Structures are given as structure tokens and as C-alpha cells.
Amino acid sequence: MNNALTRHLLISTTCLLVVMQTMAQVPDPTRPADAPAAMSEAGNSSSQGLQAIIVRKGKGKHATAIIAGQTVRVGDQIGEKRVMSITENTVSLQNAQGRETLQLLPAAKKTLASPSRAVRYRASRPKGTTQK
């Protein structure tokens, strides 16, 4: 009985290891098709790449970016690199070796979001009126 249990445990463990090895080779299904392959975690702090850019337009216009989990603005430091500029799609960094431009999903097309019908409907009615 003990021999059968040991053999069953050995077979189960082997199957589990094979499945885990196979799953480790499957690419991330949520990664956009045109995104660059995963980068090495070793190296400088910008090696994880540009994650997001937020550009606020209007009075007090300024932009922020998220690089390797750190929120930055123009003039901020990321490791040994200084943020020189932030646009809708790129962030330029500079250090003693030169300038580097990080790009946010180069093939993605950005469009302005339009307000929903409910928001437009509420905005078109005078305040305090109700629908009959």
C-alpha cells in the first residue's frame, strides 16, 4: 500500500512540474500585440519602460509620466537620468551618456472621448426642470 501511494505521489508531482514548465512559456495574453517583448529587470530604473503619460491641457498645462512605477514631471530625476520633455506619446530622458526617448505604444491611435448621451442630455436641460 505504501509503495502504491509513493508511486502515485511521484507521478502527480512529475505531472505538476511539466504543467508548470509549460505555463511559464506562455506569453502574457493581456500584452498588446505590438508592444515590445518584456525587458530585463536588471539595469537602470528606466529599463522597465514607460507605463503611462497624462497630459493636462488648458490653464496650468503640465504633463506627468509613470516610468518604472515612479510618477515624474519634466526636470525630475529617474536614477541617473533627468526627464527633459514629456509629450502625448514620448518621454525624453538625458544623462551623461546622451539622450534616450521612451515611447508609449507607438502604434496606438489616440482619440478624444466624447461625452455620453446622459451627460449631453442633462447639460441641455435647464436646471431644476423635470421630464414629463
Long-range contacts (C-beta under 8 A, 24 or more apart in sequence): 32-105, 32-108, 34-105, 34-106, 34-107, 35-105, 44-79, 44-80, 44-81, 45-70, 45-78, 45-79, 45-81, 46-78, 46-79, 46-81, 46-93, 46-100, 46-102, 49-102, 50-91, 50-102, 50-103, 50-104, 52-104, 53-86, 53-87, 53-88, 53-89, 53-91, 53-104, 55-86, 55-87, 55-88, 63-87, 65-91, 67-91, 67-102
